[in-house]
Amino acid sequence: MQTALHIYHIVTAAKRELIGAEFVGSEFYRKERLACMYFKRQGKGNKRLALALRFHPTANGLVFVPAGKIEVTTNEKSFPFFQEGYGATVMSVEQLGFDRIVKIIFSNTADSTGSSTNSGSIIIEAMGPSGNLWWLNDAGEKTHVLRNREFLPTDVYAPPMPASGKLKITPEELTAETLLAFCAEKPERSLVEIISKEVAGFEALLAREALSRAKLSVDLFADDFDADSAQQLSEMIKEFPALASDSQAGYVYSSASMHAAFPFKLNSVDEQPEKFQSYSLAELALMRTRKEQGAEDDLSRRYAKALTGALKRLRRTIGKMKDDLSEYENFERHKELADILKANLHSLKRGLESVTLDDLYQDGEVTVALDSKLSPVDNADRYYKKYQKGRQGLSLLQRRLE
């Protein structure tokens, strides 16, 4: 999962490459849930760059790569978006509030002095499957959105609040005292849980990495955490943004327990990662793997659902066949009951629901169920028909159950 630290790295790289580049095109693949924005950097080779946001449930994230690295294996037609920005020049690239939100501000040189003026901006919400893109005018008001969201033309963009309703503290703001206060709130929590819940940009893997680099146990709990440890850990966490931004490579960790990409190697993981030329290329490769795995998992789920349905239907059929078999196995008794009724027609009348008669085949009496709507003769014939049906159906059912 991408965190604000990953986005910090991408923004740092984009600042080096995109400032002064021209926004030249865009493609949105609806089924693939992939949005690509293309930029051309003037100068040697007129290098084309791409910011690509994928918000697929199984493969999502933001990458900044050479345009040629974007590979789309689909036959669906792409749609352009934010065409009003085509031709504009990138003036700045910012990360909003140390969150997974990027703002690209564009400029035009339309006035007589040749000075740059803000012509609009793109907001990239790299928030997993909920990701989205907005076009804002020079006043910061929403004018267009990639994925359907309701808004008023005068709405000024504001970053969405976290689902918890609480903003996390940034690594820069974190202090030893703040860490100790978090520990005091719920002393039964582990430090991994506290860091991943309270500090922006950190999830469980990065929390373990921070503890490892601070020379602390990754299994440390809040009630064992002291002031010296808090100082060590807070200072180490403050170093992570620089650690992420300074990296020129990317690393993918793939195992049964983890599939993740990072802009630096993890000291807390024994496994050797696959190295890439940049973090974005590592993330791009990971997204492809996840998408392929997701497609395989989806196919497996469809097969499993179909098999489960077929098995339920088969069980219902077998259950009904067993009920029929139980009834058919007594088919000889139906003939006996019919004979008993025939022998006593003189004492029977229509309207009876049952009758108790001497059993001609076994000692004692037998109670025979009747259909009150039928005559005595028809009731006898009903049992003869059950006998015929049971005799014919028994052998067939036995063969089918085998």
C-alpha positions as CSV (number, residue, x, y, z in Angstrom):
1,M,0.0,0.0,0.0
2,Q,1.3,3.4,-0.9
3,T,1.6,5.8,2.0
4,A,2.3,9.6,2.2
5,L,6.0,8.7,2.4
6,H,5.8,7.0,-1.0
7,I,3.9,10.0,-2.4
8,Y,6.6,12.3,-0.9
9,H,9.2,10.5,-2.9
10,I,7.2,10.8,-6.1
11,V,6.6,14.5,-5.6
12,T,10.3,15.1,-5.0
13,A,11.1,13.3,-8.3
14,A,8.4,15.2,-10.1
15,K,9.7,18.5,-8.9
16,R,13.1,17.7,-10.4
17,E,11.6,16.6,-13.8
18,L,8.3,18.3,-14.3
19,I,8.8,22.0,-13.5
20,G,8.8,23.8,-16.8
21,A,7.3,20.8,-18.7
22,E,4.3,21.1,-20.9
23,F,1.0,19.2,-20.3
24,V,0.5,17.5,-23.7
25,G,-2.1,14.8,-23.3
26,S,-4.2,12.5,-21.1
27,E,-5.8,9.0,-21.3
28,F,-8.5,7.5,-19.1
29,Y,-9.1,3.7,-19.4
30,R,-12.4,3.3,-17.6
31,K,-12.4,-0.5,-17.2
32,E,-8.8,-0.6,-16.3
33,R,-9.3,2.3,-13.9
34,L,-6.2,3.9,-15.1
35,A,-5.6,7.6,-15.7
36,C,-2.4,8.8,-17.5
37,M,-1.2,12.4,-17.8
38,Y,1.6,13.1,-20.3
39,F,4.1,15.9,-20.2
40,K,6.8,17.0,-22.6
41,R,10.0,18.5,-21.2
42,Q,11.7,20.9,-23.6
43,G,15.3,20.5,-24.4
44,K,17.5,17.6,-25.3
45,G,15.4,14.8,-26.7
46,N,12.1,16.5,-25.8
47,K,11.6,13.8,-23.1
48,R,8.0,12.7,-22.5
49,L,7.0,11.9,-18.9
50,A,3.9,10.4,-17.4
51,L,2.0,10.5,-14.1
52,A,-0.3,7.5,-14.0
53,L,-2.9,6.9,-11.3
54,R,-4.5,3.4,-11.1
55,F,-7.4,3.0,-8.6
56,H,-8.2,-0.7,-9.3
57,P,-9.2,-2.6,-6.1
58,T,-6.4,-5.1,-6.4
59,A,-3.7,-2.9,-8.1
60,N,-3.6,0.8,-7.3
61,G,-1.1,3.6,-6.8
62,L,0.5,6.6,-8.4
63,V,3.7,6.4,-10.5
64,F,5.9,8.9,-12.3
65,V,7.8,7.3,-15.1
66,P,9.0,7.9,-18.7
67,A,5.9,7.8,-20.9
68,G,7.2,4.7,-22.8
69,K,7.0,2.7,-19.6
70,I,3.2,2.9,-19.5
71,E,1.9,-0.4,-21.0
72,V,-1.9,-0.8,-21.3
73,T,-2.9,-4.3,-22.3
74,T,-6.6,-3.7,-23.2
75,N,-8.7,-3.2,-26.3
76,E,-10.9,-0.6,-24.7
77,K,-10.8,2.9,-26.1
78,S,-9.3,5.6,-23.9
79,F,-10.8,9.0,-23.3
80,P,-9.0,12.3,-22.9
81,F,-9.6,14.4,-19.8
82,F,-8.7,17.9,-18.6
83,Q,-8.1,19.1,-22.2
84,E,-8.4,22.7,-21.0
85,G,-4.9,22.3,-19.5
86,Y,-3.2,21.1,-22.7
87,G,-0.4,23.3,-23.6
88,A,0.0,24.8,-20.1
89,T,3.4,24.7,-18.4
90,V,4.0,23.1,-15.0
91,M,4.8,25.8,-12.5
92,S,5.0,23.7,-9.3
93,V,4.4,20.3,-7.8
94,E,3.3,20.0,-4.2
95,Q,2.2,17.4,-1.7
96,L,-0.8,18.6,0.3
97,G,-0.5,18.2,4.1
98,F,1.9,15.2,4.0
99,D,-1.0,13.1,2.6
100,R,-1.6,11.0,-0.5
101,I,-2.6,14.1,-2.4
102,V,-0.6,15.9,-5.1
103,K,-1.2,19.3,-6.6
104,I,0.2,20.3,-10.0
105,I,-0.1,24.1,-10.7
106,F,0.1,25.2,-14.3
107,S,1.0,28.6,-15.7
108,N,0.6,30.5,-19.0
109,T,2.7,33.5,-20.2
110,A,-0.2,35.4,-21.6
111,D,0.3,38.9,-20.2
112,S,2.4,41.7,-21.8
113,T,5.3,41.4,-19.3
114,G,5.8,37.7,-20.0
115,S,5.3,36.8,-16.4
116,S,3.7,33.5,-15.5
117,T,0.1,33.5,-14.3
118,N,-1.7,30.6,-12.7
119,S,-4.0,29.0,-15.3
120,G,-5.3,26.1,-13.2
121,S,-4.2,23.0,-11.3
122,I,-4.7,19.3,-11.1
123,I,-5.3,17.5,-7.8
124,I,-4.3,13.9,-7.7
125,E,-5.9,11.9,-4.8
126,A,-3.8,8.8,-4.7
127,M,-6.0,7.1,-2.2
128,G,-6.1,3.5,-3.4
129,P,-9.4,2.3,-4.9
130,S,-11.0,5.7,-3.9
131,G,-8.4,7.7,-6.0
132,N,-9.6,10.6,-8.1
133,L,-8.5,13.6,-10.2
134,W,-9.8,17.1,-10.1
135,W,-9.2,20.2,-12.3
136,L,-9.3,23.5,-10.4
137,N,-9.5,27.0,-11.8
138,D,-7.0,29.7,-10.9
139,A,-9.2,30.5,-7.8
140,G,-8.9,26.9,-6.6
141,E,-12.5,26.1,-7.4
142,K,-13.5,22.7,-8.7
143,T,-14.5,22.7,-12.4
144,H,-14.0,19.1,-13.6
145,V,-13.6,15.7,-12.0
146,L,-12.4,12.4,-13.5
147,R,-14.7,10.1,-11.6
148,N,-18.3,11.1,-11.0
149,R,-18.6,13.2,-7.9
150,E,-21.2,15.9,-7.1
151,F,-19.9,19.4,-6.6
152,L,-20.9,23.0,-7.1
153,P,-19.0,25.3,-9.6
154,T,-18.1,27.6,-6.7
155,D,-16.8,24.8,-4.4
156,V,-13.2,25.4,-3.4
157,Y,-11.2,22.2,-3.2
158,A,-10.4,20.9,0.3
159,P,-8.6,17.6,1.0
160,P,-11.0,14.9,2.2
161,M,-10.9,14.1,5.9
162,P,-9.7,10.6,6.9
163,A,-12.4,8.0,7.6
164,S,-11.4,8.2,11.3
165,G,-12.2,11.9,11.3
166,K,-8.7,12.6,12.8
167,L,-5.6,13.9,11.1
168,K,-2.4,12.0,11.8
169,I,0.7,13.8,13.0
170,T,3.5,14.3,10.5
171,P,7.0,12.9,11.0
172,E,8.3,16.5,11.2
173,E,5.8,17.3,14.0
174,L,6.5,14.2,16.0
175,T,8.3,14.5,19.3
176,A,9.4,12.1,22.1
177,E,6.7,13.7,24.3
178,T,4.0,13.1,21.7
179,L,5.0,9.5,21.4
180,L,4.9,9.0,25.2
181,A,1.5,10.6,25.3
182,F,0.2,8.2,22.6
183,C,1.6,5.3,24.7
184,A,-0.1,6.6,27.9
185,E,-3.5,6.7,26.1
186,K,-3.5,2.9,25.5
187,P,-0.5,1.2,27.2
188,E,-1.7,-2.2,25.9
189,R,-0.9,-1.3,22.3
190,S,2.3,-2.2,20.5
191,L,4.6,0.5,19.1
192,V,4.0,-0.8,15.6
193,E,0.2,-0.2,16.1
194,I,0.8,3.2,17.6
195,I,3.1,4.4,14.8
196,S,0.9,3.1,12.0
197,K,-2.3,4.5,13.6
198,E,-0.9,7.9,14.7
199,V,1.9,9.0,12.3
200,A,1.2,10.0,8.7
201,G,3.0,8.0,6.1
202,F,3.5,4.9,8.2
203,E,1.8,1.5,8.0
204,A,2.9,-1.7,9.9
205,L,5.9,-2.5,7.7
206,L,7.3,1.0,7.9
207,A,6.6,1.2,11.6
208,R,8.6,-2.0,12.1
209,E,11.4,-0.5,9.9
210,A,11.5,2.7,12.1
211,L,11.8,0.6,15.2
212,S,14.5,-1.5,13.6
213,R,16.5,1.5,12.5
214,A,16.2,3.1,15.9
215,K,17.8,-0.1,17.4
216,L,14.5,-1.0,19.3
217,S,12.6,-4.2,19.3
218,V,9.9,-4.5,16.7
219,D,7.8,-6.3,19.4
220,L,8.0,-3.4,21.9
221,F,4.8,-2.5,23.7
222,A,3.7,0.9,25.0
223,D,4.0,-0.1,28.7
224,D,7.7,-1.0,28.2
225,F,8.5,2.3,26.3
226,D,10.7,4.8,28.1
227,A,11.8,8.4,27.5
228,D,15.1,7.4,26.0
229,S,13.5,5.0,23.5
230,A,10.9,7.7,22.6
231,Q,13.7,10.1,21.8
232,Q,15.5,7.6,19.6
233,L,12.4,6.6,17.8
234,S,11.1,10.1,17.2
235,E,14.4,11.2,15.8
236,M,14.5,8.2,13.5
237,I,10.9,8.8,12.2
238,K,11.9,12.4,11.3
239,E,14.6,11.0,9.0
240,F,12.2,8.9,6.9
241,P,11.0,11.7,4.5
242,A,14.7,12.5,3.6
243,L,15.3,8.7,3.3
244,A,12.4,8.4,0.9
245,S,13.2,11.6,-1.2
246,D,17.0,10.9,-1.5
247,S,16.6,7.4,-2.9
248,Q,17.3,6.9,-6.6
249,A,16.2,3.3,-6.7
250,G,13.1,1.2,-5.9
251,Y,12.7,-2.2,-4.3
252,V,9.9,-4.8,-4.5
253,Y,9.4,-7.4,-1.8
254,S,7.4,-10.4,-2.8
255,S,6.7,-13.3,-0.5
256,A,3.8,-15.3,0.9
257,S,3.4,-12.7,3.6
258,M,4.1,-9.4,1.8
259,H,3.9,-7.7,-1.6
260,A,5.1,-4.1,-1.4
261,A,7.4,-1.6,-3.1
262,F,9.6,1.0,-1.3
263,P,12.0,3.7,-2.4
264,F,14.7,2.2,0.0
265,K,15.7,-1.2,1.3
266,L,14.1,-2.4,4.5
267,N,16.6,-3.4,7.3
268,S,13.8,-5.1,9.2
269,V,13.2,-7.7,6.4
270,D,15.6,-10.6,5.8
271,E,14.3,-11.2,2.3
272,Q,16.3,-9.8,-0.6
273,P,14.2,-7.5,-2.7
274,E,14.1,-7.1,-6.5
275,K,15.8,-3.8,-7.4
276,F,14.6,-1.3,-10.0
277,Q,16.0,1.9,-11.4
278,S,13.4,4.0,-9.6
279,Y,10.7,3.5,-7.0
280,S,8.0,4.3,-9.6
281,L,9.2,1.6,-11.9
282,A,9.2,-0.8,-8.9
283,E,5.6,0.2,-8.0
284,L,4.6,-0.1,-11.7
285,A,5.9,-3.7,-11.8
286,L,4.2,-4.5,-8.5
287,M,0.9,-3.1,-9.9
288,R,1.1,-5.3,-12.9
289,T,1.8,-8.4,-10.8
290,R,-1.1,-7.5,-8.5
291,K,-3.4,-6.9,-11.4
292,E,-2.5,-10.3,-12.9
293,Q,-2.9,-12.0,-9.6
294,G,-6.2,-10.2,-9.1
295,A,-7.4,-11.5,-12.4
296,E,-6.4,-15.0,-11.5
297,D,-8.1,-14.7,-8.1
298,D,-11.2,-13.3,-9.7
299,L,-11.3,-16.2,-12.1
300,S,-10.8,-18.6,-9.2
301,R,-13.6,-16.9,-7.3
302,R,-15.9,-17.2,-10.3
303,Y,-15.1,-20.9,-10.7
304,A,-15.5,-21.5,-7.0
305,K,-18.9,-19.7,-7.0
306,A,-20.0,-21.8,-10.0
307,L,-18.9,-25.0,-8.4
308,T,-20.5,-24.1,-5.1
309,G,-23.8,-23.4,-6.9
310,A,-23.6,-26.7,-8.8
311,L,-22.8,-28.6,-5.6
312,K,-25.8,-27.1,-3.8
313,R,-28.1,-28.0,-6.7
314,L,-26.6,-31.5,-6.7
315,R,-27.2,-31.9,-3.0
316,R,-30.8,-30.8,-3.3
317,T,-31.3,-33.3,-6.2
318,I,-29.7,-36.1,-4.2
319,G,-31.8,-35.2,-1.1
320,K,-35.0,-35.4,-3.2
321,M,-33.9,-38.6,-4.8
322,K,-33.3,-40.1,-1.3
323,D,-36.7,-39.0,-0.2
324,D,-38.2,-40.6,-3.3
325,L,-36.1,-43.8,-2.7
326,S,-37.4,-44.0,0.9
327,E,-40.9,-43.8,-0.5
328,Y,-40.3,-46.2,-3.4
329,E,-38.7,-48.8,-1.2
330,N,-42.1,-49.4,0.4
331,F,-43.9,-49.9,-3.0
332,E,-45.0,-53.4,-2.1
333,R,-46.8,-52.0,1.0
334,H,-48.8,-49.6,-1.3
335,K,-50.2,-52.7,-3.1
336,E,-51.1,-54.3,0.1
337,L,-52.9,-51.2,1.3
338,A,-54.8,-51.0,-2.0
339,D,-55.8,-54.7,-1.6
340,I,-57.0,-54.0,2.0
341,L,-59.1,-51.1,0.8
342,K,-60.6,-53.2,-2.1
343,A,-61.6,-55.9,0.3
344,N,-63.5,-53.4,2.5
345,L,-65.2,-51.1,-0.1
346,H,-68.6,-52.0,1.4
347,S,-67.7,-50.3,4.7
348,L,-66.0,-47.2,3.2
349,K,-67.5,-43.9,2.1
350,R,-66.3,-40.6,0.5
351,G,-65.1,-37.9,2.9
352,L,-63.0,-40.0,5.2
353,E,-59.4,-38.8,5.9
354,S,-58.3,-42.2,7.2
355,V,-59.7,-45.6,8.1
356,T,-58.5,-48.4,10.4
357,L,-59.0,-51.9,9.0
358,D,-57.8,-55.5,9.6
359,D,-54.4,-56.0,8.0
360,L,-54.6,-58.8,5.5
361,Y,-50.9,-59.2,5.3
362,Q,-49.7,-58.6,8.9
363,D,-51.1,-59.4,12.3
364,G,-53.3,-56.7,13.8
365,E,-54.9,-53.6,12.3
366,V,-53.6,-50.9,10.0
367,T,-54.6,-47.2,9.6
368,V,-54.8,-46.2,6.0
369,A,-54.6,-42.5,5.0
370,L,-57.3,-41.5,2.5
371,D,-58.0,-38.5,0.3
372,S,-61.4,-37.2,1.5
373,K,-62.2,-35.8,-1.9
374,L,-61.9,-39.3,-3.6
375,S,-64.3,-42.2,-3.6
376,P,-63.3,-45.5,-1.8
377,V,-62.5,-47.0,-5.3
378,D,-60.4,-44.1,-6.3
379,N,-58.5,-44.2,-3.0
380,A,-57.7,-47.8,-3.6
381,D,-56.6,-47.0,-7.2
382,R,-54.4,-44.2,-5.8
383,Y,-52.4,-46.8,-3.8
384,Y,-52.2,-49.1,-6.8
385,K,-50.7,-46.2,-8.8
386,K,-48.1,-45.6,-6.0
387,Y,-47.2,-49.2,-6.2
388,Q,-46.7,-49.0,-10.0
389,K,-44.6,-45.8,-9.7
390,G,-42.5,-47.2,-6.9
391,R,-41.8,-50.5,-8.7
392,Q,-40.7,-48.7,-11.9
393,G,-38.8,-45.9,-10.2
394,L,-36.9,-47.8,-7.6
395,S,-34.4,-49.5,-9.9
396,L,-33.8,-46.2,-11.8
397,L,-33.2,-44.2,-8.7
398,Q,-30.8,-46.9,-7.3
399,R,-28.8,-46.7,-10.6
400,R,-28.7,-42.8,-10.5
401,L,-27.5,-42.7,-6.8
402,E,-24.7,-45.2,-7.6
